[in-house]
C-alpha cells in the first residue's frame, strides 16, 4: 500500500537528488576543495532524512484527520490503557 507521505517523500528525495547531482556536475568544484565530496554526501544524507520526516508527518496528519472524521482512535497516547 502506497501512502501519501511515502509518495511525497519519494518525489522530494528524487527531486533533491537530481538537483544536487546537477549542482555538483555543473557548478560545484569538488575536485578543487579537499573534503568537498564528504560535505556533499553529508548534505544528501541530511536532506534524505528530512524528506523521510516530512513524509512521516504527512502520514501522521492524515491519520489524525481520519480519526477525527470517523471517531475512531488509531493512535493511542502513551500511558493510556488499551
N, CA, C and O atoms as a GROMACS GRO file, in nm:
protein
  328
    1UNK      N    1   0.084  -0.118   0.000
    1UNK     CA    2   0.000   0.000   0.000
    1UNK      C    3   0.088   0.124   0.000
    1UNK      O    4   0.180   0.136   0.082
    2UNK      N    5   0.061   0.214  -0.090
    2UNK     CA    6   0.137   0.339  -0.101
    2UNK      C    7   0.064   0.446  -0.021
    2UNK      O    8  -0.055   0.470  -0.041
    3UNK      N    9   0.136   0.511   0.070
    3UNK     CA   10   0.076   0.619   0.148
    3UNK      C   11   0.113   0.752   0.085
    3UNK      O   12   0.209   0.762   0.008
    4UNK      N   13   0.035   0.854   0.119
    4UNK     CA   14   0.061   0.988   0.064
    4UNK      C   15   0.196   1.040   0.110
    4UNK      O   16   0.269   1.100   0.032
    5UNK      N   17   0.229   1.018   0.236
    5UNK     CA   18   0.357   1.064   0.288
    5UNK      C   19   0.475   0.995   0.224
    5UNK      O   20   0.577   1.058   0.196
    6UNK      N   21   0.462   0.866   0.200
    6UNK     CA   22   0.568   0.792   0.132
    6UNK      C   23   0.588   0.839  -0.010
    6UNK      O   24   0.702   0.850  -0.057
    7UNK      N   25   0.480   0.867  -0.078
    7UNK     CA   26   0.488   0.917  -0.215
    7UNK      C   27   0.555   1.054  -0.219
    7UNK      O   28   0.644   1.078  -0.300
    8UNK      N   29   0.512   1.144  -0.130
    8UNK     CA   30   0.569   1.279  -0.126
    8UNK      C   31   0.717   1.272  -0.091
    8UNK      O   32   0.798   1.341  -0.153
    9UNK      N   33   0.754   1.190   0.007
    9UNK     CA   34   0.894   1.177   0.046
    9UNK      C   35   0.978   1.123  -0.070
    9UNK      O   36   1.090   1.170  -0.091
   10UNK      N   37   0.926   1.027  -0.143
   10UNK     CA   38   1.000   0.970  -0.256
   10UNK      C   39   1.020   1.074  -0.365
   10UNK      O   40   1.130   1.086  -0.420
   11UNK      N   41   0.916   1.149  -0.397
   11UNK     CA   42   0.926   1.252  -0.501
   11UNK      C   43   1.024   1.361  -0.458
   11UNK      O   44   1.108   1.404  -0.538
   12UNK      N   45   1.015   1.406  -0.333
   12UNK     CA   46   1.107   1.508  -0.285
   12UNK      C   47   1.252   1.460  -0.287
   12UNK      O   48   1.342   1.535  -0.324
   13UNK      N   49   1.274   1.335  -0.249
   13UNK     CA   50   1.409   1.282  -0.248
   13UNK      C   51   1.464   1.271  -0.390
   13UNK      O   52   1.581   1.301  -0.414
   14UNK      N   53   1.381   1.229  -0.484
   14UNK     CA   54   1.426   1.222  -0.623
   14UNK      C   55   1.458   1.360  -0.677
   14UNK      O   56   1.561   1.379  -0.743
   15UNK      N   57   1.372   1.458  -0.650
   15UNK     CA   58   1.396   1.594  -0.698
   15UNK      C   59   1.524   1.652  -0.638
   15UNK      O   60   1.604   1.713  -0.709
   16UNK      N   61   1.544   1.633  -0.509
   16UNK     CA   62   1.664   1.686  -0.447
   16UNK      C   63   1.790   1.614  -0.498
   16UNK      O   64   1.893   1.678  -0.517
   17UNK      N   65   1.782   1.484  -0.519
   17UNK     CA   66   1.898   1.411  -0.569
   17UNK      C   67   1.938   1.459  -0.708
   17UNK      O   68   2.056   1.474  -0.737
   18UNK      N   69   1.839   1.482  -0.793
   18UNK     CA   70   1.868   1.533  -0.927
   18UNK      C   71   1.928   1.673  -0.919
   18UNK      O   72   2.025   1.703  -0.988
   19UNK      N   73   1.869   1.759  -0.834
   19UNK     CA   74   1.920   1.896  -0.820
   19UNK      C   75   2.062   1.896  -0.765
   19UNK      O   76   2.146   1.972  -0.813
   20UNK      N   77   2.090   1.813  -0.666
   20UNK     CA   78   2.225   1.807  -0.609
   20UNK      C   79   2.324   1.752  -0.711
   20UNK      O   80   2.438   1.798  -0.719
   21UNK      N   81   2.282   1.653  -0.789
   21UNK     CA   82   2.368   1.598  -0.893
   21UNK      C   83   2.402   1.705  -0.997
   21UNK      O   84   2.517   1.717  -1.038
   22UNK      N   85   2.302   1.781  -1.040
   22UNK     CA   86   2.327   1.888  -1.136
   22UNK      C   87   2.420   1.994  -1.078
   22UNK      O   88   2.508   2.044  -1.147
   23UNK      N   89   2.400   2.028  -0.953
   23UNK     CA   90   2.485   2.127  -0.889
   23UNK      C   91   2.630   2.081  -0.883
   23UNK      O   92   2.722   2.156  -0.916
   24UNK      N   93   2.651   1.957  -0.842
   24UNK     CA   94   2.787   1.905  -0.829
   24UNK      C   95   2.853   1.894  -0.966
   24UNK      O   96   2.972   1.924  -0.979
   25UNK      N   97   2.778   1.852  -1.068
   25UNK     CA   98   2.836   1.836  -1.202
   25UNK      C   99   2.866   1.970  -1.269
   25UNK      O  100   2.969   1.984  -1.334
   26UNK      N  101   2.776   2.067  -1.256
   26UNK     CA  102   2.788   2.190  -1.334
   26UNK      C  103   2.851   2.306  -1.256
   26UNK      O  104   2.930   2.382  -1.313
   27UNK      N  105   2.818   2.320  -1.129
   27UNK     CA  106   2.859   2.440  -1.055
   27UNK      C  107   2.965   2.409  -0.950
   27UNK      O  108   3.063   2.482  -0.936
   28UNK      N  109   2.945   2.300  -0.877
   28UNK     CA  110   3.035   2.267  -0.766
   28UNK      C  111   3.175   2.236  -0.813
   28UNK      O  112   3.195   2.186  -0.924
   29UNK      N  113   3.272   2.265  -0.728
   29UNK     CA  114   3.412   2.239  -0.761
   29UNK      C  115   3.467   2.137  -0.660
   29UNK      O  116   3.552   2.169  -0.578
   30UNK      N  117   3.416   2.014  -0.670
   30UNK     CA  118   3.454   1.909  -0.575
   30UNK      C  119   3.600   1.870  -0.589
   30UNK      O  120   3.661   1.825  -0.492
   31UNK      N  121   3.658   1.886  -0.707
   31UNK     CA  122   3.796   1.845  -0.727
   31UNK      C  123   3.896   1.947  -0.674
   31UNK      O  124   4.014   1.914  -0.658
   32UNK      N  125   3.852   2.070  -0.647
   32UNK     CA  126   3.944   2.175  -0.603
   32UNK      C  127   3.947   2.195  -0.452
   32UNK      O  128   4.041   2.255  -0.400
   33UNK      N  129   3.845   2.147  -0.383
   33UNK     CA  130   3.837   2.168  -0.239
   33UNK      C  131   3.848   2.034  -0.168
   33UNK      O  132   3.772   1.941  -0.198
   34UNK      N  133   3.942   2.023  -0.076
   34UNK     CA  134   3.960   1.898  -0.002
   34UNK      C  135   3.841   1.875   0.090
   34UNK      O  136   3.802   1.966   0.164
   35UNK      N  137   3.783   1.758   0.086
   35UNK     CA  138   3.671   1.725   0.172
   35UNK      C  139   3.535   1.759   0.115
   35UNK      O  140   3.433   1.729   0.177
   36UNK      N  141   3.530   1.820  -0.001
   36UNK     CA  142   3.402   1.860  -0.060
   36UNK      C  143   3.311   1.740  -0.087
   36UNK      O  144   3.192   1.750  -0.061
   37UNK      N  145   3.361   1.627  -0.139
   37UNK     CA  146   3.270   1.512  -0.160
   37UNK      C  147   3.206   1.464  -0.030
   37UNK      O  148   3.091   1.418  -0.031
   38UNK      N  149   3.278   1.473   0.080
   38UNK     CA  150   3.221   1.432   0.209
   38UNK      C  151   3.109   1.526   0.248
   38UNK      O  152   3.007   1.483   0.301
   39UNK      N  153   3.126   1.656   0.223
   39UNK     CA  154   3.023   1.754   0.254
   39UNK      C  155   2.899   1.730   0.168
   39UNK      O  156   2.787   1.741   0.218
   40UNK      N  157   2.918   1.698   0.042
   40UNK     CA  158   2.805   1.669  -0.047
   40UNK      C  159   2.730   1.546   0.001
   40UNK      O  160   2.607   1.545   0.002
   41UNK      N  161   2.802   1.442   0.042
   41UNK     CA  162   2.739   1.321   0.093
   41UNK      C  163   2.661   1.351   0.221
   41UNK      O  164   2.548   1.305   0.237
   42UNK      N  165   2.720   1.429   0.311
   42UNK     CA  166   2.651   1.464   0.435
   42UNK      C  167   2.525   1.546   0.407
   42UNK      O  168   2.422   1.526   0.472
   43UNK      N  169   2.532   1.637   0.311
   43UNK     CA  170   2.415   1.716   0.274
   43UNK      C  171   2.306   1.627   0.217
   43UNK      O  172   2.189   1.644   0.249
   44UNK      N  173   2.344   1.531   0.133
   44UNK     CA  174   2.245   1.440   0.074
   44UNK      C  175   2.180   1.354   0.184
   44UNK      O  176   2.059   1.334   0.182
   45UNK      N  177   2.260   1.304   0.278
   45UNK     CA  178   2.204   1.224   0.387
   45UNK      C  179   2.111   1.307   0.475
   45UNK      O  180   2.007   1.258   0.518
   46UNK      N  181   2.149   1.431   0.501
   46UNK     CA  182   2.065   1.519   0.582
   46UNK      C  183   1.930   1.543   0.517
   46UNK      O  184   1.826   1.531   0.582
   47UNK      N  185   1.930   1.575   0.389
   47UNK     CA  186   1.804   1.604   0.320
   47UNK      C  187   1.723   1.477   0.301
   47UNK      O  188   1.600   1.483   0.302
   48UNK      N  189   1.787   1.362   0.285
   48UNK     CA  190   1.715   1.236   0.276
   48UNK      C  191   1.639   1.210   0.406
   48UNK      O  192   1.522   1.172   0.403
   49UNK      N  193   1.705   1.231   0.519
   49UNK     CA  194   1.637   1.217   0.648
   49UNK      C  195   1.525   1.317   0.664
   49UNK      O  196   1.419   1.283   0.717
   50UNK      N  197   1.547   1.439   0.619
   50UNK     CA  198   1.444   1.543   0.628
   50UNK      C  199   1.322   1.507   0.544
   50UNK      O  200   1.209   1.529   0.588
   51UNK      N  201   1.342   1.453   0.426
   51UNK     CA  202   1.228   1.414   0.343
   51UNK      C  203   1.152   1.298   0.406
   51UNK      O  204   1.029   1.292   0.395
   52UNK      N  205   1.222   1.208   0.472
   52UNK     CA  206   1.153   1.098   0.542
   52UNK      C  207   1.069   1.152   0.657
   52UNK      O  208   0.957   1.105   0.680
   53UNK      N  209   1.121   1.250   0.729
   53UNK     CA  210   1.043   1.312   0.837
   53UNK      C  211   0.921   1.385   0.784
   53UNK      O  212   0.814   1.381   0.845
   54UNK      N  213   0.935   1.452   0.671
   54UNK     CA  214   0.822   1.522   0.610
   54UNK      C  215   0.715   1.421   0.570
   54UNK      O  216   0.596   1.443   0.595
   55UNK      N  217   0.755   1.311   0.508
   55UNK     CA  218   0.659   1.207   0.470
   55UNK      C  219   0.590   1.145   0.589
   55UNK      O  220   0.469   1.120   0.585
   56UNK      N  221   0.665   1.121   0.696
   56UNK     CA  222   0.606   1.066   0.818
   56UNK      C  223   0.507   1.163   0.879
   56UNK      O  224   0.401   1.122   0.927
   57UNK      N  225   0.540   1.290   0.879
   57UNK     CA  226   0.450   1.391   0.934
   57UNK      C  227   0.321   1.400   0.852
   57UNK      O  228   0.212   1.416   0.908
   58UNK      N  229   0.332   1.390   0.721
   58UNK     CA  230   0.212   1.391   0.636
   58UNK      C  231   0.123   1.272   0.670
   58UNK      O  232   0.002   1.287   0.681
   59UNK      N  233   0.183   1.154   0.688
   59UNK     CA  234   0.104   1.036   0.725
   59UNK      C  235   0.038   1.053   0.861
   59UNK      O  236  -0.077   1.013   0.880
   60UNK      N  237   0.109   1.113   0.956
   60UNK     CA  238   0.052   1.133   1.090
   60UNK      C  239  -0.066   1.230   1.085
   60UNK      O  240  -0.167   1.207   1.150
   61UNK      N  241  -0.053   1.337   1.010
   61UNK     CA  242  -0.162   1.435   0.999
   61UNK      C  243  -0.283   1.370   0.933
   61UNK      O  244  -0.396   1.391   0.976
   62UNK      N  245  -0.261   1.292   0.829
   62UNK     CA  246  -0.373   1.226   0.762
   62UNK      C  247  -0.440   1.124   0.854
   62UNK      O  248  -0.562   1.109   0.850
   63UNK      N  249  -0.362   1.054   0.936
   63UNK     CA  250  -0.420   0.958   1.031
   63UNK      C  251  -0.504   1.029   1.135
   63UNK      O  252  -0.613   0.983   1.169
   64UNK      N  253  -0.455   1.142   1.186
   64UNK     CA  254  -0.533   1.220   1.284
   64UNK      C  255  -0.662   1.274   1.222
   64UNK      O  256  -0.766   1.275   1.287
   65UNK      N  257  -0.656   1.317   1.098
   65UNK     CA  258  -0.777   1.366   1.031
   65UNK      C  259  -0.878   1.254   1.015
   65UNK      O  260  -0.998   1.275   1.033
   66UNK      N  261  -0.830   1.134   0.981
   66UNK     CA  262  -0.919   1.018   0.967
   66UNK      C  263  -0.980   0.981   1.101
   66UNK      O  264  -1.097   0.944   1.108
   67UNK      N  265  -0.900   0.990   1.209
   67UNK     CA  266  -0.953   0.964   1.343
   67UNK      C  267  -1.067   1.057   1.377
   67UNK      O  268  -1.172   1.014   1.424
   68UNK      N  269  -1.046   1.185   1.353
   68UNK     CA  270  -1.149   1.284   1.385
   68UNK      C  271  -1.274   1.265   1.301
   68UNK      O  272  -1.386   1.280   1.350
   69UNK      N  273  -1.255   1.231   1.175
   69UNK     CA  274  -1.368   1.215   1.084
   69UNK      C  275  -1.452   1.092   1.121
   69UNK      O  276  -1.575   1.098   1.117
   70UNK      N  277  -1.385   0.981   1.156
   70UNK     CA  278  -1.456   0.857   1.184
   70UNK      C  279  -1.488   0.838   1.332
   70UNK      O  280  -1.570   0.754   1.367
   71UNK      N  281  -1.422   0.915   1.418
   71UNK     CA  282  -1.446   0.899   1.561
   71UNK      C  283  -1.380   0.777   1.620
   71UNK      O  284  -1.418   0.731   1.727
   72UNK      N  285  -1.280   0.723   1.551
   72UNK     CA  286  -1.207   0.606   1.596
   72UNK      C  287  -1.065   0.649   1.630
   72UNK      O  288  -1.008   0.735   1.563
   73UNK      N  289  -1.007   0.589   1.735
   73UNK     CA  290  -0.872   0.625   1.775
   73UNK      C  291  -0.773   0.523   1.719
   73UNK      O  292  -0.764   0.411   1.769
   74UNK      N  293  -0.697   0.562   1.615
   74UNK     CA  294  -0.598   0.475   1.554
   74UNK      C  295  -0.469   0.472   1.634
   74UNK      O  296  -0.407   0.366   1.652
   75UNK      N  297  -0.428   0.588   1.683
   75UNK     CA  298  -0.304   0.601   1.757
   75UNK      C  299  -0.337   0.636   1.900
   75UNK      O  300  -0.403   0.736   1.926
   76UNK      N  301  -0.291   0.554   1.994
   76UNK     CA  302  -0.318   0.579   2.134
   76UNK      C  303  -0.206   0.661   2.195
   76UNK      O  304  -0.089   0.645   2.161
   77UNK      N  305  -0.244   0.751   2.288
   77UNK     CA  306  -0.147   0.828   2.361
   77UNK      C  307  -0.069   0.738   2.457
   77UNK      O  308  -0.121   0.634   2.499
   78UNK      N  309   0.053   0.776   2.490
   78UNK     CA  310   0.131   0.697   2.586
   78UNK      C  311   0.068   0.701   2.723
   78UNK      O  312   0.020   0.806   2.767
   79UNK      N  313   0.068   0.589   2.789
   79UNK     CA  314   0.016   0.582   2.924
   79UNK      C  315  -0.134   0.552   2.932
   79UNK      O  316  -0.187   0.532   3.041
   80UNK      N  317  -0.202   0.547   2.817
   80UNK     CA  318  -0.344   0.514   2.820
   80UNK      C  319  -0.362   0.362   2.819
   80UNK      O  320  -0.288   0.292   2.749
   81UNK      N  321  -0.456   0.312   2.895
   81UNK     CA  322  -0.481   0.166   2.890
   81UNK      C  323  -0.547   0.127   2.759
   81UNK      O  324  -0.614   0.209   2.696
   82UNK      N  325  -0.526   0.002   2.718
   82UNK     CA  326  -0.586  -0.047   2.592
   82UNK      C  327  -0.732  -0.061   2.601
   82UNK      O  328  -0.796  -0.102   2.503
   0.00000   0.00000   0.00000
